[in-house]
Amino acid sequence: MAAKTRKPRNDIARHHPAPLRVPGFRYAGVHCGVKAKAGDLDLALIESEVPAAAAAVFTRSTVVGAPVEWSREIAKSGRARAIVANSGVSNVAMGARGRRDAAAMAAATAKALGCTAKEVFVASTGVIGEPLPMAKIRSGITKASSELDSGGLRAASEAIRTTDTFAKFACERALVARKNVRLAGIAKGSGMIEPDMATMLSFLVTDVAATPSYLRGALKRVVDQTYNRVTVDGEGSTSDSVVLLANGTAGNPVLRSVSSPGAKRFETALLDVAEELARMLARDGEGATKLVTVNVTGAANPAEAERAARRIANSMLVKTAIFGRDPNWGRILQTIGAGRIRLALPRVEVKLCGVSVFKGGASAGTAARKRAERGLEQDEVEISVHLGAGRSSARIWTCDLSYDYVRINAEYTT
């Protein structure tokens, strides 16, 4: 089969031609020279004009970048004014120099904005094991601080891209205790993605008034349902970070717990933003031509439901079959069985794009395969598996595996 051309796309632009402005926040994205190509934005700056409550979740990898080490400490205070992030070099495995450079990024940002370095989150993404060009980054921070604008979210989202084919941003509104609250977020990620949070970054901002302790709980719950439900290639990054800033300018009664007035509505809106970004991460997997949603039902328990969904989503055999539009249900059953996941085969059903291709312990036949094959021509496809062993379910977003994934990663540093 001939390789499909992968075209850059920006699905979110269809829904939000102009990003929603969140009162009290300004953004910038500039080119400072970390990336060699002139004009490629490579440094993003996000500023809250007033001190903001903050929460963050990071990779659980034992190999992490210096920016993650720095930002973990910032998160402990629960307060911040800014996020600075560069793309092109990840500042990972650089020892003492890397730690100095992460601190220097925070210090330069603090000087430009008139705050302290301990109020600045730092992130870097790109090639591992190379030093940051700090002279260029300092110059970029100065430039970005002069270009900060309440309408600059799109530029910031462009500046954190690496192999991403489109900028990822999402926005939402919510009525929280009779006050209008706005939320916006950006993300980057295309390969080396199976977040365990907690090369995925996401920065979320809102004008809601909330305590840091409430934000930590809300962010963890949302991350578990969104970013932690994405896999492109089963590889967790050294730099995975999600940061949430809330500056309180909406004037709502402060959200202190899940029982606070309006807390449920706010968390639903936060979930909507994060889910939209998570789906875009899966859609834009390196070399991907399709967004794939894997739904598993009828599992014996939640852990087995998630394990089954992840095995399907990460199976190279399944992912290549989806790319080739091959409704090969055998590959799906094979990987579930290899995972020793409990099922009752006579009650198992496998659906591809809504077409039942395996049911009652047997193939649904040639006609069903043909219908499923036509369904697999779409840009978004769904794999649904009922295990017949219980009542638990799980959902994972992933993508297909194409020739381009190999090409991109074979040539990543060369």
N, C-alpha and C positions, 0 to 999 in steps of 0.2 A: 504494500500500500504506500502511496506517495506521502511524504511528510506534509503535514499541514503547516501553513505559515502562521506564525503567532503574531498577531497584530496588537500594538498597544491599545488599551481601552480604558475608559474612565466611566464606569457605570454610575458611580455616585453623582457625576456631573448632571446626569439626566434628572436626578431627584433634587439636587441642590445646586443650581447653576452658580449661585453665589453663596459661600458659607455664611451661616448665621453668625452675627456678631454677638459676643457675650460681653456684657458691660464690665468694664474694669480690666479687660485683658487685651493685650496687643501682641502682635506676632511679626516675625520677619524671616525671610529665607534669602540667603545671599551666596554668591560664589566667592570663595576665598583662596582656592587653589589646591585644596586637598585632592580633589578630582582633577585629572590632567586636562580634560576637555573644557575649553573656555565656554562659559555660559552655563555649565552644569551646576546647579545650586548644591552646595555641600555643607552649609552651616545654618541651623535653625535656632531661633531664639523666641522664647515665649515668656512674657512678663505679666505678672499681676501687679496692677498699679498700687494695690494695698496688700499688706500681709495676708496670706491665704492659708486656710487649713489644708493639710496635705496628707496623702496616703499613697503608698506605693507597694508593689509586689514585684519580686525579682526572680530570676532563674534559680533553680536549685542545683545547677551543675556545680561540680567541684572545681571546674576551671572557669573562672569568671574574669571579666575585664576590670581594670582599675576604676572606670566610671561606676560600675556596679558597687564596688567596695565603698567608694565615696558616697554614692547616693543612698546606700543602706543606712549610713550614719545620719544623713540629712533627714531621712524618713522618720527616724526615732524621735525627733523633736516635734513632728506633726505640724510644722509651720514652714512656709517657703514663699519666695517672691518670684522665682524664675526657673526655667529649664533651658539649658543650652545643649545642643546635640550636633555632632558632625557626622557626615557620612564619608565613606571612602577608606578609612582606616579605623579599626575597632579598638585600638589601645588594649590589646589582650596579650598576656605573657611578655610584658615589657619590664617586669620587676619594679625596682625603686623609681626608675625613670617614668614608667607609666603612672605610678601613683603621684609623682610630682606634677606630671602633665595634667592629670585629672583635676588636681587641686588648683593648678594654674588657670585652667579653663574657668573654674568657679570664681577664682579671684578676679580675673579679667572681666567677667560678667558683672560681678558685684561692683567693681569700680565704675563700670559703664552705667549701671543702673542706680547707684547710690544705696546699695544694701550691703549685707555681709556675705562672705563666701559660704557661710553655714546656712544661707537661705537659697542656695542655688543647687538644683539637681543637674547632674552631668550625665550625658550618654554619648557613646561613640559606636559606630557600626561600619563594617567593611572588612578589609583583609586583616587576618590575625598575624601578629608577630612583626609588625612594622611600626616604627616610631611616628608619632604625630608631628607634623610640621608646625611647631608651635608659633613661629613668627607669623605664618600665614593665618593660623587660627586666631591669634590675638588681633590681627588686623581685621579678620572677618567679624569678630565679636564687636569691635568698634563700629564697623560698617553696619552690622545688623542692628545695633542699638540706635543708630541714627535713622533707620528705616522702619522702626516699629510702628505698626498701624493696626487699628482694630479690625481692618479688613484683610489682614495679611495671612490668614490661616492657610489658604491654598499654597502660598509661597513656602510657608514653613513645612507643609506636608511634602512639597516637591524636594525640599532640601535634605530630607532624611532618607530618600530613596537610594537603594544600591542597585540590585538587579530587578527591582520592581518595574513593571511596564506602565503603571499609572499611579498617580498620587491618590492616597486614601484618606478621605475625611468624611465625617458624618455629623449631623446636628439634630437636635431635638428640643422641644419645649414641654414644659409641664406646669400645671397649676398646683402649687404647694402651699397649703394653708392660705388660699386666696391670693397668693402672690405669683406673678409670672416668673418662672425660672427657665433659664436657657442653659443648654449643654452643648458642647462641641468636642470633637476628638479627631486626632490624626493617628495614623499607624504606618509602619513600613514592615515589609517582610515578604519574601518570595521563595527563599530556600533556607535550609537548615532550620526547619520549623516543626517542632512538636513541643510547644511551650509546656514547661512543668514549673509553674510559678508557685511558676508561680502559680537567626539574626533578625528577633521580633521586638519592635519598640512601639509603644502607644502612649500618647499623652492626651489626657482628658481635662477639660476645664469647665467650670460651672460657676454661676453667680449665687448659688444657693448658700444659705447660712447653715453651717453644720460643724460639729465638733470633730477633731481628728479621730477620736475613738470610733465615732459612728461611721466616718468615711472608711476607716480600715475594714470594718466589718462588711459594709456595703460593697466595697471594691473586691474583697475576697470572694463574696458570694457571686458577684457578677463575673469575675475572672473565671471561676470554676465552671460557669455555665456558657462561657463564650470563648475566650482566648485559649483556655485549656481544652477546648473541644475542636481544635484545629490541628491538622497534621498535613504536611506536604510530603515529607520524606522520612518522618520518624526520628529526626535528629534535633535535639534541643540545643539552643545557642548558648554561647558564653555571655551574651549581652542582653537576654530577654528582660525587658523592663516595662512596667505599666505604672504611670504616675498620674494621680488625680489631684487637681488643685481646686479649691472652692473658696471664693473671695468674700462671700456673704453680702454682696451689694444688692441682692434681690429683696432683702429686708424681711424675709419670712421668719417666723419663730424658729429659733435654732434647732436643727435636727440633732437630737442627742441619742436616740435609740430607735429601733424599728417600730416602736409604738408612738413616736412623736407624730403630731398632726402633719400629714403630707409626706411622711417618710416612704410610704408604699408607692405613691405616685412618682416620687423622685427616683426611687430605685428602679421602677419599671422603665422610666425614661433613660436612665443610665444603662440599663440592660439593652434597650433598643439601640443605643449608639454603639455599644461594645459589640453587639451581635452583628450589626451592619458592617463594622470594621473587620470582625472575625471572618465573615463570609467573603469579604474582599481579599483577605489574606489567602484564603484557600483558593479562590478564583484565580488569583495572580501567582500561583505556585510556579516555580521556574519551569518553563517549557509547557505549562498547562494549556489545554484547549477547552477544558470543561471544569465547572464546579460540580463536585460530587457530594451529595448528602447521604450519609449512611445511617439508617434507622434500624435498631435492633429492638425487638419486643419479645415477650414470652420467655425471658431468661430466668434462671433459678434465683438469682439475686442481683443487686445493682452492680457488684464488682464483675460478675461474669458478663453482664450486659455490656458494660464498658469495654471489657477485654475483647469480647467478640467484635464490637464495633471498631475498635482500634486495629485488630488483626485484619479485618476486611479493608479498612482505610489505608493501612500501611503495606498491604500485600502487593509486591511488584507484579505478580501474576494478574491480580484483579485490576490494578491500575493500568497495566498495558492492554488488557482486554477492553477496558472502557475506552482507551485511546483508539483502539482499532475497531470500535463499535461491534465487538464480539460479545453476544449475550451468553457468556460461558458461566452458567451457574455452578458448574462443577468446581471452578476455582474458588468460589465463595464458600461452598460447603467444605472444601478441602482445608482451607485455612482455619475455619472454625473448629473442625475436627482435630487438626494438628495442635490447636491450643487447648485441647482436652476440655472443651467447654461443654457442659451438659446440654443435651437436647433430646427430643423424642422424634426420631426421624419421620414416623408416620404422620406427625402433626406439624412438621416443619413446612414453611412456605417461603419461597424466595421470589421477590418481585423486582423487576428492573423497569424503571420509568412507569410504574403502575401496572405492568403486565406480569401476571403470575407465570413464571417459567419452570418452577418446581413446586409440587404440592402433593401431599398424601404419599410421600415416599417415592415419587417418580417424576420424570420429566412431564411438563405440560404439553409437549409436542412441538412439531416443526412450525405450525402456524403461529404459536405463541412466541417462538424464537424470532420469527420474522417481524412480528409486531414490536417486540422488544428492540430488535436491531434498528428499526426505524426511530424508536424513541431515543436511542443512544446517539442519534445524529444531532440532538439538541445541545446547546451550550451548558444547560443545567440538567443534571441527571440525578436520579435517586435510586439507591439500593436499599430495599426493605427486606428484612429477614425476621420471621417469627420462629422462635426456637421450640415452642410448645413445651417448655419445662417449668414455667412459672409466670410471674406477673411483672417482672422488672424490665426496664427499658433504658436505652441510651442512644444519644445522637452525636455524630462526629461529622465535621466538614473536612473534605480533602479535595484532591484534584486527580486528573489522570497523569500518567507517566509517558512522556513523548520522547522522540529522538532529541529534541532540543534540551531536555533536562540533562542528558549526558553531555551534550556539546557545551552547555553553559558551565557545568561543574568541572569538565575536563580542562577547560581553558580559564578557570577563575583567576589564577594568579599569573598566567602566562600570556 
